[in-house]
Amino acid sequence: IAAVLFLLYMPDLGNVTIEGSLLIALALFISLFAGMRAGLFTALVILFLFGSLYFWNLFFRPTDQMFLFSEATLLQFGVWLIVFVILSG
């Protein structure tokens, strides 16, 4: 049920939507086969990478380009990621 809800309401991450989906799949795979602790650590690393990408884009983006994604989208992506890891772990 959670996977169907995620596919229906997946946040739009702009240019990195495919990468975000693949990273969620990687975190789920790790959580299923290595346990919840490893999955949560992987989720922490993924959220750090996307947060760093957001702040890099915030400070060093050209003035004529839009953001890759917003804070709300990043929060929604993070919540989905944590929920999936907990459900699969």
N, C-alpha and C positions, 0 to 999 in steps of 0.2 A: 504494500500500500504506500509506503514511504517513497519508494522509487517512482511510482506512478505520479504521486503528488509532486515530487521534485521535477519530473519531466514536464508536468503541466505548468508549474510555477517557477521554473528555473530562472534565476536572476540573469539579466543580460550584462555580461562582462565586457561587451564591446569586442575588441580585437582578440581577446584572450578567452573567449567563451569555450572553445574547443579544449584549450589547455586546462581550464578550470574543471571541465567535465572529466578529463583524463586523470587529473590529480585527485579528484574525488574517488574515481574508480581505483586508483592506486592505494589510497588510504583505506578503502573498504577491503581490498585484497589483503593488505597487510594486517588489518584488524581481524579478518576472518581466519587467517592462517598463523598469525603470530600473537594474537591476543589484543585485548583492549588497551593495555598500557602502550604497546608499540604503535597501535593505531592512533591513540591520542597524541603521542609524541610526533608522529607523522603529520597529524592535523595541525599541531602547533607549528611545525616547520613550514607547512603549506600556507598557513595564515600569516606567518612572518614574511614569507616571500611575496604574497599578494599585498600585504600592508606596506612593505618596502617599495613595491612597484607603484602603489598609490602615492606614497610620499615623494618618490622620485619624480613621478609625473606632476605632482603638485608644485614642486620647487623648480624643476628644470625643463618644463615643457615650453615649447614655443608659444608665443602669445596668440597665434591665430588658430591653434588646435584645441579641441575639446578634451576633457578628461577621458581616460579609458573607461572608468566606472565611478560611481559616487560612493559616499560613505554608507548610505543605506544599502546599496547593492553589496558592498563588501561585508556589512554586518549580516545581511540575509545569506550570503554565500557561506560565511563562517558558521552561522547557526545550523544551516543544512549539513555542513560538513561534520560538525560535532554530533548532531543527532544521528547521522548515518553511522558514524564510527561507534557510538554507544549502542545503537540497535544491532549492529553486526558483531560487536565484540562480546 
